[in-house]
Amino acid sequence: MQYTTILIALCSMPVGTSAASCPKGFTFKTATADVMCKKGAVATLEHCTAPCCTPIKNCDSVKSSMPAKCTAAEKVFVFTAADRAKLVDTADEAAMLAACCTATLKTCAAIECGRDEVAVTPASTCGGTTGTACTDSDCCKAAAVCNQMSGVQCADGSYNPKSMPVSYDPSLKSAKNDAMRAEIKAWETTAATDATKNTACCTKRKTCAAATFTCAAGYKKTATADKKCKDNVGSCSSTTSEGCCELDALTCQGVKYTPSVAMACAADTFEGSTDTWKAKTTAKATWKTDCCAATAPCGDVPCGAGDITKADATCNKEKGDPKCKKQCCINDPAKCYGFSKTTAGIGACGVGSHETYQDLKEGTAAADAYANTAAVDATAYKAKCCTKTPTCADFKAAAVGSAASGADNAYQTSFVVLAGVFALVSL
């Protein structure tokens, strides 16, 4: 079945129980019973948090305005997690001052030093005995590590790991990037001083002769593979740049791209694209026989759930190549997902309902069963392929049911911050 699964990361979800409840620090909104729980194109009870819940105010939610008010009252803003979590009535100024201001002065014991910082020794005397609350600068100082050193100058043949072109985007996963991130993380906490930083914070450049370095499919190491990489082995090019690798003239890839050799497959045949094809052994004289394959009839390509094979079509890719399915398969208009894309199917679920596939994860048994469900007209489609969109009233009823059954209501925080969904109004 070919469709896009829409993934929604909730801000806070209950651990091991029903998702029908507002997260900690939030309560149900009033007068939203008929509001539908849609978020993007997914509409299930798990996605009722944003439209159905509103934040409860606590000391932490008014931290932008309260410190100054505490100072004016000759107190300081509360600094412990427990005190900042206290619920407050933001319409009652006196109540906020009582809950969110304290006469107790912060000491170094209440301050946690940040990354690359260490506690000041001996401990500062600020705090309750001096009449001045401790600050981070009173209690913490920079650690003697590479990440705190400036002006590091590495000698020729060495590099500063911090200069590596690493990405911290979680969607860009690769072994090379992960290795660089691990190297930088170790470098950050390496002990160093101004006197030792140019050696302690520099690493000798690796060469592509290293056993851990391999060339790309269709390439081989050059005779002069002692070339130095830009920095670590992960930065050595696996193709021809930097002199580490060269085309292997005894492979499909190597023969095709060898200068002055023009190779192309005959009509009704195609060359491969996988690493297996690139590294396949061949020679110039036998390349067309070894490295070209007949186009695959689409009848030989298995389509996914809810799809049918195009008539009289062929695929100019290897049979196992995912692109073959795109060339050979189409959604079956007589099944749920295919019908939803037809003129008659668009919007056929009507107000208050949505396409069931939006709640399913592609590749699961439930998604495949949905894709294969027959839906020959709008009436059958609405009966078999649509799901009622939950409302805040449904969400609240489910929450009451969960509470009545004694379900655990513990929550864990996700990487999406709830403040990104709700705008917290500071006084």
Secondary structure per residue as TSV (DSSP state, phi and psi in degrees):
chain	resnum	aa	ss	phi	psi
A	1	M	-	360.0	129.2
A	2	Q	-	-103.4	106.9
A	3	Y	-	-159.1	165.1
A	4	T	-	-95.3	124.7
A	5	T	-	-86.3	127.5
A	6	I	-	-97.7	119.5
A	7	L	-	-101.4	129.6
A	8	I	-	-116.8	124.4
A	9	A	-	-96.1	113.0
A	10	L	-	-78.4	151.6
A	11	C	S	-70.4	-38.3
A	12	S	E	-150.2	130.3
A	13	M	E	-131.9	144.0
A	14	P	E	-70.4	144.6
A	15	V	S	-87.8	113.4
A	16	G	S	72.7	15.3
A	17	T	S	-138.0	-174.2
A	18	S	-	-58.9	145.7
A	19	A	-	-87.7	4.8
A	20	A	-	-85.1	82.8
A	21	S	S	-175.5	151.1
A	22	C	-	-73.0	147.1
A	23	P	-	-65.3	166.8
A	24	K	T	-58.5	139.2
A	25	G	T	87.2	1.3
A	26	F	E	-130.0	157.4
A	27	T	E	-139.0	167.1
A	28	F	E	-68.0	138.0
A	29	K	-	-71.3	157.3
A	30	T	S	-95.8	155.5
A	31	A	S	57.0	41.6
A	32	T	-	-127.8	21.2
A	33	A	T	-55.4	-37.2
A	34	D	T	-93.3	1.1
A	35	V	-	-70.2	132.0
A	36	M	B	-84.6	146.3
A	37	C	-	-87.4	46.3
A	38	K	-	-84.7	138.6
A	39	K	B	-140.5	111.3
A	40	G	T	68.7	-129.6
A	41	A	T	-108.7	6.7
A	42	V	B	-101.9	135.7
A	43	A	-	-137.5	86.7
A	44	T	S	-135.3	170.6
A	45	L	G	-58.3	-29.3
A	46	E	G	-63.9	-16.0
A	47	H	G	-109.0	27.6
A	48	C	-	-95.5	-6.4
A	49	T	H	-57.4	-52.7
A	50	A	H	-65.0	-49.4
A	51	P	H	-77.0	-19.1
A	52	C	H	-109.1	-13.4
A	53	C	E	-118.0	151.2
A	54	T	E	-132.3	145.6
A	55	P	E	-68.9	142.6
A	56	I	-	-89.2	134.1
A	57	K	-	-75.6	137.1
A	58	N	B	-137.5	-179.4
A	59	C	G	-59.5	-36.9
A	60	D	G	-65.7	-31.7
A	61	S	G	-74.7	-12.8
A	62	V	G	-116.0	24.1
A	63	K	T	-70.0	-14.6
A	64	S	T	-76.2	-26.0
A	65	S	T	-109.7	-25.5
A	66	M	H	-72.9	-36.9
A	67	P	H	-52.8	-42.8
A	68	A	H	-65.5	-37.9
A	69	K	H	-68.7	-35.3
A	70	C	H	-65.0	-41.7
A	71	T	H	-61.9	-41.3
A	72	A	H	-63.1	-27.9
A	73	A	T	-92.1	11.0
A	74	E	T	61.4	38.8
A	75	K	-	-133.7	-178.5
A	76	V	E	-124.0	155.4
A	77	F	E	-67.9	139.0
A	78	V	-	-56.5	145.3
A	79	F	-	-123.7	-8.2
A	80	T	S	-87.1	152.8
A	81	A	H	-60.8	-39.3
A	82	A	H	-64.0	-42.2
A	83	D	H	-69.1	-37.7
A	84	R	H	-70.7	-20.1
A	85	A	T	-85.4	-4.0
A	86	K	-	-62.1	131.7
A	87	L	B	-73.9	141.3
A	88	V	-	-136.6	153.2
A	89	D	-	-91.9	105.5
A	90	T	T	-69.8	-7.8
A	91	A	T	-88.1	-7.0
A	92	D	-	-113.9	98.3
A	93	E	H	-59.4	-42.5
A	94	A	H	-64.2	-39.6
A	95	A	H	-65.6	-38.8
A	96	M	H	-65.7	-42.3
A	97	L	H	-62.8	-39.5
A	98	A	H	-68.5	-39.8
A	99	A	H	-82.2	-34.0
A	100	C	H	-108.7	0.5
A	101	C	E	-119.9	145.7
A	102	T	E	-139.8	150.2
A	103	A	S	-85.3	-10.4
A	104	T	S	-75.6	127.6
A	105	L	-	-87.7	141.9
A	106	K	-	-69.3	132.6
A	107	T	-	-108.4	173.6
A	108	C	G	-62.3	-25.5
A	109	A	G	-63.9	-23.2
A	110	A	G	-94.7	1.9
A	111	I	-	-110.4	126.1
A	112	E	-	-99.4	120.4
A	113	C	-	-66.2	147.2
A	114	G	-	-80.3	-177.6
A	115	R	T	-61.6	141.2
A	116	D	T	65.3	22.6
A	117	E	E	-123.4	154.2
A	118	V	E	-131.6	158.1
A	119	A	E	-68.7	143.4
A	120	V	-	-68.9	133.0
A	121	T	S	-123.1	130.5
A	122	P	S	-70.7	163.4
A	123	A	-	-58.0	145.1
A	124	S	-	-65.0	153.9
A	125	T	-	-94.4	10.2
A	126	C	-	-67.3	168.4
A	127	G	B	116.3	-150.9
A	128	G	T	-57.3	-29.8
A	129	T	T	-83.0	-16.6
A	130	T	T	-105.3	-11.6
A	131	G	T	80.8	9.6
A	132	T	B	-127.6	128.1
A	133	A	-	-69.1	143.8
A	134	C	-	-70.1	146.9
A	135	T	-	-117.0	168.9
A	136	D	H	-56.4	-40.3
A	137	S	H	-69.0	-22.9
A	138	D	H	-71.0	-32.7
A	139	C	H	-110.4	-16.4
A	140	C	E	-129.5	151.4
A	141	K	E	-140.7	161.3
A	142	A	E	-64.6	138.3
A	143	A	-	-79.8	155.3
A	144	A	S	-85.7	74.6
A	145	V	B	-132.9	164.0
A	146	C	G	-56.1	-37.9
A	147	N	G	-65.5	-14.9
A	148	Q	G	-102.4	-1.6
A	149	M	-	-89.1	137.0
A	150	S	-	-112.8	158.0
A	151	G	S	68.3	32.8
A	152	V	-	-70.7	127.4
A	153	Q	-	-119.3	109.9
A	154	C	-	-90.3	140.7
A	155	A	-	-71.3	163.0
A	156	D	T	-58.2	134.8
A	157	G	T	92.8	-0.8
A	158	S	E	-128.2	165.1
A	159	Y	E	-144.8	158.2
A	160	N	-	-94.0	113.5
A	161	P	G	-52.8	-28.4
A	162	K	G	-64.8	-20.7
A	163	S	G	-85.2	-3.0
A	164	M	S	-67.6	144.5
A	165	P	-	-78.5	66.8
A	166	V	-	-89.0	150.2
A	167	S	-	-112.7	141.3
A	168	Y	-	-109.2	14.2
A	169	D	-	-74.8	117.1
A	170	P	T	-62.2	-17.9
A	171	S	T	-82.8	-11.8
A	172	L	-	-102.8	69.9
A	173	K	-	-85.9	132.1
A	174	S	-	-159.3	152.1
A	175	A	H	-62.3	-38.1
A	176	K	H	-64.0	-47.1
A	177	N	H	-65.7	-40.5
A	178	D	H	-62.4	-38.7
A	179	A	H	-65.7	-40.4
A	180	M	H	-66.4	-40.8
A	181	R	H	-62.3	-41.2
A	182	A	H	-64.7	-39.5
A	183	E	H	-65.5	-42.4
A	184	I	H	-65.7	-39.6
A	185	K	H	-62.1	-41.2
A	186	A	H	-68.4	-38.3
A	187	W	H	-62.7	-39.3
A	188	E	H	-57.3	-34.0
A	189	T	T	-104.6	12.8
A	190	T	-	-71.7	129.6
A	191	A	B	-64.0	137.4
A	192	A	-	-160.4	156.5
A	193	T	-	-130.9	174.7
A	194	D	T	-59.8	-30.2
A	195	A	T	-78.1	-27.7
A	196	T	T	-110.1	-3.7
A	197	K	H	-60.1	-33.5
A	198	N	H	-74.5	-9.0
A	199	T	H	-113.9	-45.2
A	200	A	H	-65.3	-31.1
A	201	C	T	-101.9	12.4
A	202	C	-	-118.8	146.0
A	203	T	E	-122.3	138.3
A	204	K	E	-65.5	132.0
A	205	R	-	-64.6	138.0
A	206	K	-	-81.8	169.4
A	207	T	B	-118.8	160.9
A	208	C	T	-78.4	4.0
A	209	A	T	-79.8	-10.6
A	210	A	S	-58.2	142.5
A	211	A	T	-62.0	-26.8
A	212	T	T	-79.6	-7.8
A	213	F	-	-95.2	130.4
A	214	T	-	-129.4	149.9
A	215	C	-	-84.5	160.5
A	216	A	-	-67.5	161.7
A	217	A	T	-57.0	132.6
A	218	G	T	90.3	1.1
A	219	Y	E	-123.0	163.2
A	220	K	E	-141.3	160.0
A	221	K	E	-67.1	144.4
A	222	T	-	-77.9	166.7
A	223	A	T	-67.4	-20.2
A	224	T	T	-110.7	54.5
A	225	A	T	-79.5	15.7
A	226	D	T	-90.2	13.0
A	227	K	-	-58.8	139.5
A	228	K	B	-80.2	136.2
A	229	C	-	-72.9	165.7
A	230	K	S	-59.3	-39.7
A	231	D	S	-148.1	-99.5
A	232	N	S	-88.2	175.8
A	233	V	G	-57.1	-33.9
A	234	G	G	-62.1	-17.8
A	235	S	G	-92.9	-8.5
A	236	C	S	-66.9	133.3
A	237	S	-	-69.1	135.5
A	238	S	S	-90.1	4.1
A	239	T	S	-115.4	-129.1
A	240	T	S	-97.5	-16.7
A	241	S	G	-70.5	154.9
A	242	E	G	71.6	-0.1
A	243	G	G	74.1	13.6
A	244	C	S	-82.7	-34.9
A	245	C	E	-131.7	157.6
A	246	E	E	-141.8	158.4
A	247	L	E	-59.3	136.5
A	248	D	-	-88.9	108.6
A	249	A	T	-68.9	-1.1
A	250	L	T	-108.2	23.3
A	251	T	B	-128.8	161.9
A	252	C	H	-57.4	-44.6
A	253	Q	H	-64.8	-45.2
A	254	G	H	-64.6	-43.4
A	255	V	H	-65.2	-44.3
A	256	K	H	-59.4	-40.7
A	257	Y	H	-103.3	9.3
A	258	T	S	-68.4	130.2
A	259	P	T	-53.6	143.1
A	260	S	T	73.3	2.1
A	261	V	-	-111.2	111.0
A	262	A	-	-99.0	109.0
A	263	M	-	-117.7	134.1
A	264	A	-	-151.5	142.2
A	265	C	-	-73.7	151.3
A	266	A	-	-71.4	168.9
A	267	A	T	-57.6	144.7
A	268	D	T	68.5	12.3
A	269	T	E	-129.7	165.5
A	270	F	E	-147.7	156.6
A	271	E	E	-92.9	155.3
A	272	G	-	-80.7	179.9
A	273	S	-	-140.5	-6.3
A	274	T	S	-81.0	164.6
A	275	D	H	-61.9	-33.4
A	276	T	H	-61.6	-43.6
A	277	W	H	-65.6	-45.0
A	278	K	H	-59.5	-37.0
A	279	A	T	-92.6	0.6
A	280	K	-	-63.6	134.2
A	281	T	B	-71.5	136.2
A	282	T	-	-162.0	-174.4
A	283	A	-	-146.0	166.2
A	284	K	G	-56.2	-41.5
A	285	A	G	-69.4	-27.0
A	286	T	G	-112.7	9.8
A	287	W	H	-57.4	-47.2
A	288	K	H	-64.3	-30.7
A	289	T	H	-77.9	-42.7
A	290	D	H	-78.6	-33.1
A	291	C	H	-114.3	1.0
A	292	C	E	-115.4	138.9
A	293	A	E	-126.3	151.5
A	294	A	E	-68.3	144.9
A	295	T	-	-60.0	141.1
A	296	A	E	-87.1	126.8
A	297	P	E	-61.1	138.8
A	298	C	G	-62.4	-21.3
A	299	G	G	-63.4	-20.2
A	300	D	G	-89.4	-6.0
A	301	V	S	-98.8	118.7
A	302	P	-	-72.8	127.2
A	303	C	-	-90.4	161.3
A	304	G	-	-84.1	-179.0
A	305	A	T	-59.2	134.5
A	306	G	T	79.1	6.1
A	307	D	E	-113.6	157.6
A	308	I	E	-128.4	160.5
A	309	T	E	-83.9	137.3
A	310	K	-	-65.7	144.7
A	311	A	T	-77.1	137.6
A	312	D	T	54.7	34.7
A	313	A	-	-108.4	155.9
A	314	T	E	-130.3	164.0
A	315	C	E	-118.6	127.0
A	316	N	S	-94.5	36.5
A	317	K	S	-131.7	168.9
A	318	E	-	-64.8	146.4
A	319	K	T	-55.0	-35.9
A	320	G	T	-83.8	-3.7
A	321	D	-	-69.4	129.4
A	322	P	H	-55.9	-26.4
A	323	K	H	-66.4	-22.2
A	324	C	H	-62.7	-38.2
A	325	K	H	-64.1	-37.1
A	326	K	H	-67.7	-34.8
A	327	Q	H	-78.4	-26.9
A	328	C	H	-108.1	-18.8
A	329	C	E	-116.5	144.3
A	330	I	E	-134.5	157.9
A	331	N	E	-65.4	137.4
A	332	D	-	-78.1	113.7
A	333	P	T	-68.1	-7.0
A	334	A	T	-99.1	9.9
A	335	K	B	-120.1	165.0
A	336	C	H	-50.8	-58.0
A	337	Y	H	-67.1	-42.9
A	338	G	H	-62.0	-41.7
A	339	F	H	-64.7	-32.8
A	340	S	H	-63.6	-20.0
A	341	K	T	-96.1	-1.8
A	342	T	S	-84.9	165.8
A	343	T	T	-58.1	-40.2
A	344	A	T	-72.3	-26.2
A	345	G	T	-87.2	-26.7
A	346	I	T	-63.9	119.1
A	347	G	T	77.9	7.1
A	348	A	T	-67.6	-22.2
A	349	C	T	-66.5	-29.9
A	350	G	-	82.4	174.5
A	351	V	T	-65.6	135.2
A	352	G	T	91.2	-1.7
A	353	S	E	-136.1	165.4
A	354	H	E	-146.3	165.0
A	355	E	E	-65.3	128.1
A	356	T	G	-58.2	-32.3
A	357	Y	G	-61.7	-22.2
A	358	Q	G	-66.1	-21.1
A	359	D	G	-95.9	0.1
A	360	L	S	-109.0	151.6
A	361	K	-	-96.0	126.3
A	362	E	T	-57.2	137.3
A	363	G	T	94.5	-10.1
A	364	T	S	-83.9	162.3
A	365	A	H	-60.4	-38.6
A	366	A	H	-64.9	-40.9
A	367	A	H	-66.6	-41.0
A	368	D	H	-66.0	-40.0
A	369	A	H	-63.3	-41.1
A	370	Y	H	-62.2	-46.1
A	371	A	H	-61.6	-31.9
A	372	N	T	-91.1	1.9
A	373	T	S	-75.0	129.0
A	374	A	B	-68.7	136.7
A	375	A	-	-150.2	88.3
A	376	V	-	-86.3	-15.3
A	377	D	S	-151.3	175.7
A	378	A	H	-62.2	-35.5
A	379	T	H	-64.9	-47.5
A	380	A	H	-65.6	-38.4
A	381	Y	H	-62.0	-47.7
A	382	K	H	-64.2	-35.1
A	383	A	H	-75.2	-35.3
A	384	K	H	-106.0	-21.9
A	385	C	H	-119.1	4.9
A	386	C	E	-117.9	153.3
A	387	T	E	-131.1	139.4
A	388	K	E	-62.5	131.9
A	389	T	-	-78.5	122.8
A	390	P	-	-67.4	152.7
A	391	T	B	-113.8	173.8
A	392	C	H	-61.8	-30.2
A	393	A	H	-65.0	-42.1
A	394	D	H	-62.9	-42.5
A	395	F	H	-60.4	-46.9
A	396	K	H	-67.1	-39.3
A	397	A	H	-63.4	-40.0
A	398	A	H	-66.7	-35.7
A	399	A	H	-65.7	-41.9
A	400	V	H	-62.6	-40.3
A	401	G	H	-64.2	-39.6
A	402	S	H	-64.4	-43.4
A	403	A	H	-64.3	-39.5
A	404	A	H	-65.7	-31.2
A	405	S	T	-84.5	-2.6
A	406	G	T	78.5	23.0
A	407	A	-	-64.8	144.0
A	408	D	-	-62.9	137.1
A	409	N	-	-119.1	33.2
A	410	A	-	-77.3	147.7
A	411	Y	E	-125.0	154.4
A	412	Q	E	-124.7	145.0
A	413	T	E	-85.3	133.5
A	414	S	-	-92.8	174.8
A	415	F	S	-72.4	-12.9
A	416	V	S	-91.5	121.7
A	417	V	-	-80.1	133.2
A	418	L	G	-62.1	-26.6
A	419	A	G	-62.7	-18.4
A	420	G	G	-76.0	-18.7
A	421	V	T	-96.1	-39.8
A	422	F	S	-110.3	135.8
A	423	A	-	-87.8	115.9
A	424	L	-	-87.0	124.3
A	425	V	-	-89.6	115.6
A	426	S	-	-91.4	144.5
A	427	L	-	-83.1	360.0
